[in-house]
Amino acid sequence: FTSHINAHFDMTAKVRMVEYMWGVAYADGHLNEHERHTLWRLSDLLHVPQGAYVHARLRAEESARR
C-alpha cells in the first residue's frame, strides 16, 4: 500500500499522514517500542525525510499533551 501512497500523495500529505499516525500512537498516553518501530518503518517506506519525521512526531507529542 505504500507504493500507492507514494504514487498519489505529495510530500506534504505524506508528512501530515505520519503526524496523524503519531497522534494515534500517543492517544493512550503511552508510546511503546512496537509503535515507534512501525511508524519509523512506514515513514521510511513513504520516503519521508528524517527531519520531517521527527518534527511530525514532536508536533503530535505536543498536541497529545494538551
PDB file of N, CA, C, O and CB in Angstrom:
ATOM      1  N   PHE A   1       0.811  -1.203   0.000  1.00  0.00           N
ATOM      2  CA  PHE A   1       0.000   0.000   0.000  1.00  0.00           C
ATOM      3  C   PHE A   1       0.848   1.258   0.000  1.00  0.00           C
ATOM      4  O   PHE A   1       0.371   2.312  -0.421  1.00  0.00           O
ATOM      5  CB  PHE A   1      -0.919   0.003   1.189  1.00  0.00           C
ATOM      6  N   THR A   2       2.098   1.183   0.461  1.00  0.00           N
ATOM      7  CA  THR A   2       2.918   2.397   0.465  1.00  0.00           C
ATOM      8  C   THR A   2       3.272   2.840  -0.949  1.00  0.00           C
ATOM      9  O   THR A   2       3.436   4.034  -1.198  1.00  0.00           O
ATOM     10  CB  THR A   2       4.193   2.172   1.272  1.00  0.00           C
ATOM     11  N   SER A   3       3.392   1.908  -1.867  1.00  0.00           N
ATOM     12  CA  SER A   3       3.697   2.315  -3.252  1.00  0.00           C
ATOM     13  C   SER A   3       2.533   3.113  -3.841  1.00  0.00           C
ATOM     14  O   SER A   3       2.753   4.057  -4.599  1.00  0.00           O
ATOM     15  CB  SER A   3       3.996   1.071  -4.139  1.00  0.00           C
ATOM     16  N   HIS A   4       1.310   2.745  -3.503  1.00  0.00           N
ATOM     17  CA  HIS A   4       0.141   3.500  -3.966  1.00  0.00           C
ATOM     18  C   HIS A   4       0.150   4.908  -3.365  1.00  0.00           C
ATOM     19  O   HIS A   4      -0.117   5.885  -4.065  1.00  0.00           O
ATOM     20  CB  HIS A   4      -1.173   2.762  -3.592  1.00  0.00           C
ATOM     21  N   ILE A   5       0.454   5.008  -2.079  1.00  0.00           N
ATOM     22  CA  ILE A   5       0.525   6.319  -1.420  1.00  0.00           C
ATOM     23  C   ILE A   5       1.631   7.156  -2.054  1.00  0.00           C
ATOM     24  O   ILE A   5       1.425   8.333  -2.350  1.00  0.00           O
ATOM     25  CB  ILE A   5       0.773   6.160   0.108  1.00  0.00           C
ATOM     26  N   ASN A   6       2.795   6.562  -2.262  1.00  0.00           N
ATOM     27  CA  ASN A   6       3.905   7.290  -2.881  1.00  0.00           C
ATOM     28  C   ASN A   6       3.555   7.805  -4.269  1.00  0.00           C
ATOM     29  O   ASN A   6       4.003   8.878  -4.673  1.00  0.00           O
ATOM     30  CB  ASN A   6       5.129   6.402  -2.963  1.00  0.00           C
ATOM     31  N   ALA A   7       2.758   7.040  -4.991  1.00  0.00           N
ATOM     32  CA  ALA A   7       2.397   7.443  -6.357  1.00  0.00           C
ATOM     33  C   ALA A   7       1.349   8.550  -6.391  1.00  0.00           C
ATOM     34  O   ALA A   7       1.266   9.289  -7.372  1.00  0.00           O
ATOM     35  CB  ALA A   7       1.886   6.247  -7.128  1.00  0.00           C
ATOM     36  N   HIS A   8       0.545   8.676  -5.330  1.00  0.00           N
ATOM     37  CA  HIS A   8      -0.588   9.598  -5.388  1.00  0.00           C
ATOM     38  C   HIS A   8      -0.570  10.733  -4.367  1.00  0.00           C
ATOM     39  O   HIS A   8      -1.398  11.641  -4.449  1.00  0.00           O
ATOM     40  CB  HIS A   8      -1.828   8.835  -5.213  1.00  0.00           C
ATOM     41  N   PHE A   9       0.347  10.703  -3.417  1.00  0.00           N
ATOM     42  CA  PHE A   9       0.411  11.742  -2.387  1.00  0.00           C
ATOM     43  C   PHE A   9       1.693  12.550  -2.562  1.00  0.00           C
ATOM     44  O   PHE A   9       2.745  11.994  -2.875  1.00  0.00           O
ATOM     45  CB  PHE A   9       0.346  11.120  -0.961  1.00  0.00           C
ATOM     46  N   ASP A  10       1.601  13.857  -2.360  1.00  0.00           N
ATOM     47  CA  ASP A  10       2.827  14.655  -2.354  1.00  0.00           C
ATOM     48  C   ASP A  10       3.456  14.568  -0.951  1.00  0.00           C
ATOM     49  O   ASP A  10       2.866  14.000  -0.032  1.00  0.00           O
ATOM     50  CB  ASP A  10       2.530  16.157  -2.755  1.00  0.00           C
ATOM     51  N   MET A  11       4.646  15.133  -0.807  1.00  0.00           N
ATOM     52  CA  MET A  11       5.372  15.016   0.461  1.00  0.00           C
ATOM     53  C   MET A  11       4.606  15.652   1.616  1.00  0.00           C
ATOM     54  O   MET A  11       4.608  15.121   2.726  1.00  0.00           O
ATOM     55  CB  MET A  11       6.746  15.660   0.339  1.00  0.00           C
ATOM     56  N   THR A  12       3.958  16.776   1.367  1.00  0.00           N
ATOM     57  CA  THR A  12       3.194  17.439   2.427  1.00  0.00           C
ATOM     58  C   THR A  12       2.110  16.513   2.970  1.00  0.00           C
ATOM     59  O   THR A  12       1.928  16.412   4.183  1.00  0.00           O
ATOM     60  CB  THR A  12       2.564  18.745   1.904  1.00  0.00           C
ATOM     61  N   ALA A  13       1.402  15.846   2.087  1.00  0.00           N
ATOM     62  CA  ALA A  13       0.339  14.931   2.512  1.00  0.00           C
ATOM     63  C   ALA A  13       0.913  13.724   3.258  1.00  0.00           C
ATOM     64  O   ALA A  13       0.318  13.250   4.226  1.00  0.00           O
ATOM     65  CB  ALA A  13      -0.477  14.460   1.296  1.00  0.00           C
ATOM     66  N   LYS A  14       2.063  13.231   2.811  1.00  0.00           N
ATOM     67  CA  LYS A  14       2.668  12.085   3.488  1.00  0.00           C
ATOM     68  C   LYS A  14       3.147  12.467   4.885  1.00  0.00           C
ATOM     69  O   LYS A  14       2.982  11.689   5.824  1.00  0.00           O
ATOM     70  CB  LYS A  14       3.838  11.530   2.662  1.00  0.00           C
ATOM     71  N   VAL A  15       3.729  13.637   5.037  1.00  0.00           N
ATOM     72  CA  VAL A  15       4.171  14.093   6.357  1.00  0.00           C
ATOM     73  C   VAL A  15       2.964  14.295   7.267  1.00  0.00           C
ATOM     74  O   VAL A  15       3.015  13.944   8.445  1.00  0.00           O
ATOM     75  CB  VAL A  15       4.988  15.405   6.243  1.00  0.00           C
ATOM     76  N   ARG A  16       1.889  14.851   6.740  1.00  0.00           N
ATOM     77  CA  ARG A  16       0.662  15.033   7.527  1.00  0.00           C
ATOM     78  C   ARG A  16       0.122  13.680   7.980  1.00  0.00           C
ATOM     79  O   ARG A  16      -0.320  13.542   9.121  1.00  0.00           O
ATOM     80  CB  ARG A  16      -0.412  15.791   6.704  1.00  0.00           C
ATOM     81  N   MET A  17       0.155  12.683   7.102  1.00  0.00           N
ATOM     82  CA  MET A  17      -0.305  11.346   7.452  1.00  0.00           C
ATOM     83  C   MET A  17       0.552  10.755   8.573  1.00  0.00           C
ATOM     84  O   MET A  17       0.028  10.138   9.501  1.00  0.00           O
ATOM     85  CB  MET A  17      -0.277  10.431   6.219  1.00  0.00           C
ATOM     86  N   VAL A  18       1.853  10.943   8.485  1.00  0.00           N
ATOM     87  CA  VAL A  18       2.747  10.451   9.539  1.00  0.00           C
ATOM     88  C   VAL A  18       2.424  11.140  10.863  1.00  0.00           C
ATOM     89  O   VAL A  18       2.403  10.495  11.912  1.00  0.00           O
ATOM     90  CB  VAL A  18       4.231  10.688   9.155  1.00  0.00           C
ATOM     91  N   GLU A  19       2.176  12.437  10.814  1.00  0.00           N
ATOM     92  CA  GLU A  19       1.823  13.161  12.039  1.00  0.00           C
ATOM     93  C   GLU A  19       0.522  12.618  12.631  1.00  0.00           C
ATOM     94  O   GLU A  19       0.423  12.449  13.846  1.00  0.00           O
ATOM     95  CB  GLU A  19       1.689  14.672  11.755  1.00  0.00           C
ATOM     96  N   TYR A  20      -0.467  12.345  11.793  1.00  0.00           N
ATOM     97  CA  TYR A  20      -1.729  11.769  12.273  1.00  0.00           C
ATOM     98  C   TYR A  20      -1.493  10.388  12.897  1.00  0.00           C
ATOM     99  O   TYR A  20      -2.096  10.054  13.917  1.00  0.00           O
ATOM    100  CB  TYR A  20      -2.750  11.663  11.113  1.00  0.00           C
ATOM    101  N   MET A  21      -0.619   9.593  12.285  1.00  0.00           N
ATOM    102  CA  MET A  21      -0.320   8.271  12.851  1.00  0.00           C
ATOM    103  C   MET A  21       0.369   8.404  14.207  1.00  0.00           C
ATOM    104  O   MET A  21       0.100   7.627  15.123  1.00  0.00           O
ATOM    105  CB  MET A  21       0.566   7.457  11.886  1.00  0.00           C
ATOM    106  N   TRP A  22       1.259   9.392  14.333  1.00  0.00           N
ATOM    107  CA  TRP A  22       1.859   9.649  15.643  1.00  0.00           C
ATOM    108  C   TRP A  22       0.783  10.032  16.643  1.00  0.00           C
ATOM    109  O   TRP A  22       0.833   9.612  17.799  1.00  0.00           O
ATOM    110  CB  TRP A  22       2.924  10.760  15.552  1.00  0.00           C
ATOM    111  N   GLY A  23      -0.183  10.820  16.216  1.00  0.00           N
ATOM    112  CA  GLY A  23      -1.278  11.203  17.103  1.00  0.00           C
ATOM    113  C   GLY A  23      -2.038   9.995  17.621  1.00  0.00           C
ATOM    114  O   GLY A  23      -2.413   9.950  18.793  1.00  0.00           O
ATOM    115  N   VAL A  24      -2.266   9.019  16.759  1.00  0.00           N
ATOM    116  CA  VAL A  24      -2.931   7.781  17.177  1.00  0.00           C
ATOM    117  C   VAL A  24      -2.045   7.033  18.170  1.00  0.00           C
ATOM    118  O   VAL A  24      -2.533   6.517  19.175  1.00  0.00           O
ATOM    119  CB  VAL A  24      -3.254   6.881  15.949  1.00  0.00           C
ATOM    120  N   ALA A  25      -0.758   6.975  17.893  1.00  0.00           N
ATOM    121  CA  ALA A  25       0.169   6.269  18.784  1.00  0.00           C
ATOM    122  C   ALA A  25       0.216   6.914  20.172  1.00  0.00           C
ATOM    123  O   ALA A  25       0.348   6.213  21.175  1.00  0.00           O
ATOM    124  CB  ALA A  25       1.576   6.244  18.173  1.00  0.00           C
ATOM    125  N   TYR A  26       0.111   8.231  20.231  1.00  0.00           N
ATOM    126  CA  TYR A  26       0.161   8.941  21.510  1.00  0.00           C
ATOM    127  C   TYR A  26      -1.206   9.034  22.195  1.00  0.00           C
ATOM    128  O   TYR A  26      -1.288   9.526  23.321  1.00  0.00           O
ATOM    129  CB  TYR A  26       0.715  10.334  21.298  1.00  0.00           C
ATOM    130  N   ALA A  27      -2.271   8.579  21.550  1.00  0.00           N
ATOM    131  CA  ALA A  27      -3.632   8.760  22.068  1.00  0.00           C
ATOM    132  C   ALA A  27      -3.853   8.133  23.441  1.00  0.00           C
ATOM    133  O   ALA A  27      -4.627   8.658  24.241  1.00  0.00           O
ATOM    134  CB  ALA A  27      -4.620   8.179  21.100  1.00  0.00           C
ATOM    135  N   ASP A  28      -3.190   7.028  23.721  1.00  0.00           N
ATOM    136  CA  ASP A  28      -3.397   6.375  25.015  1.00  0.00           C
ATOM    137  C   ASP A  28      -2.424   6.868  26.086  1.00  0.00           C
ATOM    138  O   ASP A  28      -2.425   6.366  27.210  1.00  0.00           O
ATOM    139  CB  ASP A  28      -3.263   4.876  24.860  1.00  0.00           C
ATOM    140  N   GLY A  29      -1.597   7.850  25.732  1.00  0.00           N
ATOM    141  CA  GLY A  29      -0.659   8.406  26.694  1.00  0.00           C
ATOM    142  C   GLY A  29       0.590   7.568  26.899  1.00  0.00           C
ATOM    143  O   GLY A  29       1.401   7.859  27.779  1.00  0.00           O
ATOM    144  N   HIS A  30       0.747   6.536  26.093  1.00  0.00           N
ATOM    145  CA  HIS A  30       1.913   5.656  26.220  1.00  0.00           C
ATOM    146  C   HIS A  30       2.401   5.272  24.829  1.00  0.00           C
ATOM    147  O   HIS A  30       1.616   4.837  23.987  1.00  0.00           O
ATOM    148  CB  HIS A  30       1.570   4.384  27.054  1.00  0.00           C
ATOM    149  N   LEU A  31       3.670   5.429  24.597  1.00  0.00           N
ATOM    150  CA  LEU A  31       4.265   5.055  23.312  1.00  0.00           C
ATOM    151  C   LEU A  31       5.159   3.853  23.550  1.00  0.00           C
ATOM    152  O   LEU A  31       6.112   3.932  24.326  1.00  0.00           O
ATOM    153  CB  LEU A  31       5.072   6.244  22.675  1.00  0.00           C
ATOM    154  N   ASN A  32       4.864   2.745  22.894  1.00  0.00           N
ATOM    155  CA  ASN A  32       5.720   1.577  23.082  1.00  0.00           C
ATOM    156  C   ASN A  32       6.663   1.392  21.895  1.00  0.00           C
ATOM    157  O   ASN A  32       6.538   2.074  20.878  1.00  0.00           O
ATOM    158  CB  ASN A  32       4.869   0.318  23.281  1.00  0.00           C
ATOM    159  N   GLU A  33       7.594   0.473  22.036  1.00  0.00           N
ATOM    160  CA  GLU A  33       8.625   0.258  21.010  1.00  0.00           C
ATOM    161  C   GLU A  33       8.020  -0.222  19.698  1.00  0.00           C
ATOM    162  O   GLU A  33       8.511   0.141  18.629  1.00  0.00           O
ATOM    163  CB  GLU A  33       9.660  -0.755  21.500  1.00  0.00           C
ATOM    164  N   HIS A  34       6.982  -1.015  19.754  1.00  0.00           N
ATOM    165  CA  HIS A  34       6.347  -1.505  18.524  1.00  0.00           C
ATOM    166  C   HIS A  34       5.750  -0.338  17.735  1.00  0.00           C
ATOM    167  O   HIS A  34       5.914  -0.269  16.517  1.00  0.00           O
ATOM    168  CB  HIS A  34       5.248  -2.550  18.855  1.00  0.00           C
ATOM    169  N   GLU A  35       5.069   0.566  18.410  1.00  0.00           N
ATOM    170  CA  GLU A  35       4.503   1.741  17.737  1.00  0.00           C
ATOM    171  C   GLU A  35       5.609   2.592  17.140  1.00  0.00           C
ATOM    172  O   GLU A  35       5.509   3.029  15.994  1.00  0.00           O
ATOM    173  CB  GLU A  35       3.659   2.577  18.716  1.00  0.00           C
ATOM    174  N   ARG A  36       6.654   2.828  17.905  1.00  0.00           N
ATOM    175  CA  ARG A  36       7.786   3.633  17.426  1.00  0.00           C
ATOM    176  C   ARG A  36       8.413   2.998  16.187  1.00  0.00           C
ATOM    177  O   ARG A  36       8.684   3.683  15.200  1.00  0.00           O
ATOM    178  CB  ARG A  36       8.849   3.790  18.537  1.00  0.00           C
ATOM    179  N   HIS A  37       8.640   1.695  16.244  1.00  0.00           N
ATOM    180  CA  HIS A  37       9.275   0.998  15.119  1.00  0.00           C
ATOM    181  C   HIS A  37       8.371   1.011  13.886  1.00  0.00           C
ATOM    182  O   HIS A  37       8.838   1.246  12.772  1.00  0.00           O
ATOM    183  CB  HIS A  37       9.616  -0.455  15.508  1.00  0.00           C
ATOM    184  N   THR A  38       7.084   0.759  14.089  1.00  0.00           N
ATOM    185  CA  THR A  38       6.140   0.739  12.968  1.00  0.00           C
ATOM    186  C   THR A  38       6.096   2.091  12.271  1.00  0.00           C
ATOM    187  O   THR A  38       6.113   2.158  11.042  1.00  0.00           O
ATOM    188  CB  THR A  38       4.736   0.351  13.451  1.00  0.00           C
ATOM    189  N   LEU A  39       6.041   3.162  13.046  1.00  0.00           N
ATOM    190  CA  LEU A  39       5.999   4.496  12.443  1.00  0.00           C
ATOM    191  C   LEU A  39       7.306   4.844  11.751  1.00  0.00           C
ATOM    192  O   LEU A  39       7.296   5.482  10.698  1.00  0.00           O
ATOM    193  CB  LEU A  39       5.685   5.542  13.499  1.00  0.00           C
ATOM    194  N   TRP A  40       8.422   4.437  12.322  1.00  0.00           N
ATOM    195  CA  TRP A  40       9.709   4.678  11.665  1.00  0.00           C
ATOM    196  C   TRP A  40       9.744   3.951  10.322  1.00  0.00           C
ATOM    197  O   TRP A  40      10.162   4.517   9.312  1.00  0.00           O
ATOM    198  CB  TRP A  40      10.889   4.213  12.568  1.00  0.00           C
ATOM    199  N   ARG A  41       9.297   2.686  10.319  1.00  0.00           N
ATOM    200  CA  ARG A  41       9.352   1.885   9.094  1.00  0.00           C
ATOM    201  C   ARG A  41       8.409   2.439   8.021  1.00  0.00           C
ATOM    202  O   ARG A  41       8.783   2.541   6.852  1.00  0.00           O
ATOM    203  CB  ARG A  41       8.997   0.422   9.402  1.00  0.00           C
ATOM    204  N   LEU A  42       7.188   2.795   8.424  1.00  0.00           N
ATOM    205  CA  LEU A  42       6.255   3.375   7.464  1.00  0.00           C
ATOM    206  C   LEU A  42       6.789   4.683   6.880  1.00  0.00           C
ATOM    207  O   LEU A  42       6.674   4.930   5.680  1.00  0.00           O
ATOM    208  CB  LEU A  42       4.902   3.614   8.126  1.00  0.00           C
ATOM    209  N   SER A  43       7.365   5.505   7.730  1.00  0.00           N
ATOM    210  CA  SER A  43       7.933   6.771   7.247  1.00  0.00           C
ATOM    211  C   SER A  43       9.047   6.518   6.251  1.00  0.00           C
ATOM    212  O   SER A  43       9.171   7.225   5.251  1.00  0.00           O
ATOM    213  CB  SER A  43       8.460   7.611   8.416  1.00  0.00           C
ATOM    214  N   ASP A  44       9.851   5.511   6.526  1.00  0.00           N
ATOM    215  CA  ASP A  44      10.928   5.155   5.606  1.00  0.00           C
ATOM    216  C   ASP A  44      10.360   4.688   4.262  1.00  0.00           C
ATOM    217  O   ASP A  44      10.837   5.105   3.207  1.00  0.00           O
ATOM    218  CB  ASP A  44      11.818   4.059   6.220  1.00  0.00           C
ATOM    219  N   LEU A  45       9.354   3.833   4.303  1.00  0.00           N
ATOM    220  CA  LEU A  45       8.739   3.336   3.068  1.00  0.00           C
ATOM    221  C   LEU A  45       8.039   4.443   2.281  1.00  0.00           C
ATOM    222  O   LEU A  45       7.900   4.354   1.061  1.00  0.00           O
ATOM    223  CB  LEU A  45       7.745   2.233   3.391  1.00  0.00           C
ATOM    224  N   LEU A  46       7.596   5.489   2.989  1.00  0.00           N
ATOM    225  CA  LEU A  46       6.950   6.630   2.329  1.00  0.00           C
ATOM    226  C   LEU A  46       7.961   7.685   1.884  1.00  0.00           C
ATOM    227  O   LEU A  46       7.586   8.721   1.336  1.00  0.00           O
ATOM    228  CB  LEU A  46       5.926   7.263   3.264  1.00  0.00           C
ATOM    229  N   HIS A  47       9.238   7.417   2.122  1.00  0.00           N
ATOM    230  CA  HIS A  47      10.324   8.325   1.740  1.00  0.00           C
ATOM    231  C   HIS A  47      10.212   9.690   2.418  1.00  0.00           C
ATOM    232  O   HIS A  47      10.570  10.718   1.843  1.00  0.00           O
ATOM    233  CB  HIS A  47      10.340   8.506   0.234  1.00  0.00           C
ATOM    234  N   VAL A  48       9.705   9.678   3.656  1.00  0.00           N
ATOM    235  CA  VAL A  48       9.616  10.913   4.442  1.00  0.00           C
ATOM    236  C   VAL A  48      10.994  11.178   5.033  1.00  0.00           C
ATOM    237  O   VAL A  48      11.538  10.308   5.714  1.00  0.00           O
ATOM    238  CB  VAL A  48       8.515  10.811   5.575  1.00  0.00           C
ATOM    239  N   PRO A  49      11.571  12.341   4.795  1.00  0.00           N
ATOM    240  CA  PRO A  49      12.903  12.645   5.335  1.00  0.00           C
ATOM    241  C   PRO A  49      12.922  12.581   6.863  1.00  0.00           C
ATOM    242  O   PRO A  49      11.926  12.874   7.524  1.00  0.00           O
ATOM    243  CB  PRO A  49      13.357  14.033   4.869  1.00  0.00           C
ATOM    244  N   GLN A  50      14.061  12.195   7.401  1.00  0.00           N
ATOM    245  CA  GLN A  50      14.207  12.032   8.849  1.00  0.00           C
ATOM    246  C   GLN A  50      13.786  13.284   9.619  1.00  0.00           C
ATOM    247  O   GLN A  50      13.093  13.176  10.631  1.00  0.00           O
ATOM    248  CB  GLN A  50      15.647  11.684   9.189  1.00  0.00           C
ATOM    249  N   GLY A  51      14.182  14.441   9.167  1.00  0.00           N
ATOM    250  CA  GLY A  51      13.836  15.681   9.859  1.00  0.00           C
ATOM    251  C   GLY A  51      12.330  15.912   9.895  1.00  0.00           C
ATOM    252  O   GLY A  51      11.790  16.328  10.919  1.00  0.00           O
ATOM    253  N   ALA A  52      11.657  15.646   8.790  1.00  0.00           N
ATOM    254  CA  ALA A  52      10.202  15.810   8.735  1.00  0.00           C
ATOM    255  C   ALA A  52       9.515  14.792   9.635  1.00  0.00           C
ATOM    256  O   ALA A  52       8.511  15.098  10.278  1.00  0.00           O
ATOM    257  CB  ALA A  52       9.693  15.668   7.288  1.00  0.00           C
ATOM    258  N   TYR A  53      10.057  13.588   9.678  1.00  0.00           N
ATOM    259  CA  TYR A  53       9.537  12.525  10.550  1.00  0.00           C
ATOM    260  C   TYR A  53       9.633  12.947  12.018  1.00  0.00           C
ATOM    261  O   TYR A  53       8.673  12.796  12.775  1.00  0.00           O
ATOM    262  CB  TYR A  53      10.313  11.200  10.319  1.00  0.00           C
ATOM    263  N   VAL A  54      10.778  13.469  12.412  1.00  0.00           N
ATOM    264  CA  VAL A  54      10.988  13.901  13.801  1.00  0.00           C
ATOM    265  C   VAL A  54      10.074  15.072  14.143  1.00  0.00           C
ATOM    266  O   VAL A  54       9.464  15.089  15.212  1.00  0.00           O
ATOM    267  CB  VAL A  54      12.464  14.295  14.033  1.00  0.00           C
ATOM    268  N   HIS A  55       9.976  16.034  13.260  1.00  0.00           N
ATOM    269  CA  HIS A  55       9.109  17.187  13.529  1.00  0.00           C
ATOM    270  C   HIS A  55       7.634  16.776  13.612  1.00  0.00           C
ATOM    271  O   HIS A  55       6.893  17.316  14.434  1.00  0.00           O
ATOM    272  CB  HIS A  55       9.294  18.253  12.440  1.00  0.00           C
ATOM    273  N   ALA A  56       7.206  15.841  12.783  1.00  0.00           N
ATOM    274  CA  ALA A  56       5.837  15.339  12.853  1.00  0.00           C
ATOM    275  C   ALA A  56       5.590  14.677  14.200  1.00  0.00           C
ATOM    276  O   ALA A  56       4.529  14.845  14.801  1.00  0.00           O
ATOM    277  CB  ALA A  56       5.559  14.347  11.709  1.00  0.00           C
ATOM    278  N   ARG A  57       6.572  13.930  14.664  1.00  0.00           N
ATOM    279  CA  ARG A  57       6.446  13.276  15.971  1.00  0.00           C
ATOM    280  C   ARG A  57       6.359  14.311  17.090  1.00  0.00           C
ATOM    281  O   ARG A  57       5.525  14.184  17.986  1.00  0.00           O
ATOM    282  CB  ARG A  57       7.637  12.330  16.218  1.00  0.00           C
ATOM    283  N   LEU A  58       7.196  15.314  17.044  1.00  0.00           N
ATOM    284  CA  LEU A  58       7.183  16.346  18.088  1.00  0.00           C
ATOM    285  C   LEU A  58       5.865  17.118  18.100  1.00  0.00           C
ATOM    286  O   LEU A  58       5.335  17.426  19.167  1.00  0.00           O
ATOM    287  CB  LEU A  58       8.350  17.316  17.889  1.00  0.00           C
ATOM    288  N   ARG A  59       5.337  17.430  16.917  1.00  0.00           N
ATOM    289  CA  ARG A  59       4.053  18.119  16.851  1.00  0.00           C
ATOM    290  C   ARG A  59       2.927  17.256  17.436  1.00  0.00           C
ATOM    291  O   ARG A  59       2.074  17.759  18.167  1.00  0.00           O
ATOM    292  CB  ARG A  59       3.730  18.495  15.400  1.00  0.00           C
ATOM    293  N   ALA A  60       2.928  15.991  17.121  1.00  0.00           N
ATOM    294  CA  ALA A  60       1.904  15.081  17.639  1.00  0.00           C
ATOM    295  C   ALA A  60       2.040  14.907  19.145  1.00  0.00           C
ATOM    296  O   ALA A  60       1.042  14.861  19.864  1.00  0.00           O
ATOM    297  CB  ALA A  60       1.995  13.718  16.944  1.00  0.00           C
ATOM    298  N   GLU A  61       3.267  14.811  19.614  1.00  0.00           N
ATOM    299  CA  GLU A  61       3.508  14.669  21.059  1.00  0.00           C
ATOM    300  C   GLU A  61       3.011  15.908  21.803  1.00  0.00           C
ATOM    301  O   GLU A  61       2.372  15.796  22.850  1.00  0.00           O
ATOM    302  CB  GLU A  61       5.017  14.441  21.345  1.00  0.00           C
ATOM    303  N   GLU A  62       3.304  17.074  21.266  1.00  0.00           N
ATOM    304  CA  GLU A  62       2.860  18.318  21.891  1.00  0.00           C
ATOM    305  C   GLU A  62       1.339  18.397  21.900  1.00  0.00           C
ATOM    306  O   GLU A  62       0.744  18.795  22.901  1.00  0.00           O
ATOM    307  CB  GLU A  62       3.453  19.533  21.158  1.00  0.00           C
ATOM    308  N   SER A  63       0.720  18.028  20.813  1.00  0.00           N
ATOM    309  CA  SER A  63      -0.728  18.049  20.715  1.00  0.00           C
ATOM    310  C   SER A  63      -1.363  17.077  21.710  1.00  0.00           C
ATOM    311  O   SER A  63      -2.412  17.382  22.279  1.00  0.00           O
ATOM    312  CB  SER A  63      -1.163  17.711  19.293  1.00  0.00           C
ATOM    313  N   ALA A  64      -0.757  15.933  21.926  1.00  0.00           N
ATOM    314  CA  ALA A  64      -1.287  14.928  22.855  1.00  0.00           C
ATOM    315  C   ALA A  64      -1.215  15.401  24.308  1.00  0.00           C
ATOM    316  O   ALA A  64      -2.013  14.967  25.139  1.00  0.00           O
ATOM    317  CB  ALA A  64      -0.518  13.614  22.702  1.00  0.00           C
ATOM    318  N   ARG A  65      -0.272  16.282  24.620  1.00  0.00           N
ATOM    319  CA  ARG A  65      -0.118  16.792  25.993  1.00  0.00           C
ATOM    320  C   ARG A  65      -1.214  17.780  26.368  1.00  0.00           C
ATOM    321  O   ARG A  65      -1.483  17.989  27.551  1.00  0.00           O
ATOM    322  CB  ARG A  65       1.241  17.458  26.155  1.00  0.00           C
ATOM    323  N   ARG A  66      -1.847  18.388  25.372  1.00  0.00           N
ATOM    324  CA  ARG A  66      -2.872  19.408  25.664  1.00  0.00           C
ATOM    325  C   ARG A  66      -4.160  18.807  26.115  1.00  0.00           C
ATOM    326  O   ARG A  66      -5.114  19.532  26.398  1.00  0.00           O
ATOM    327  CB  ARG A  66      -3.129  20.263  24.462  1.00  0.00           C
TER     328      ARG A  66
END
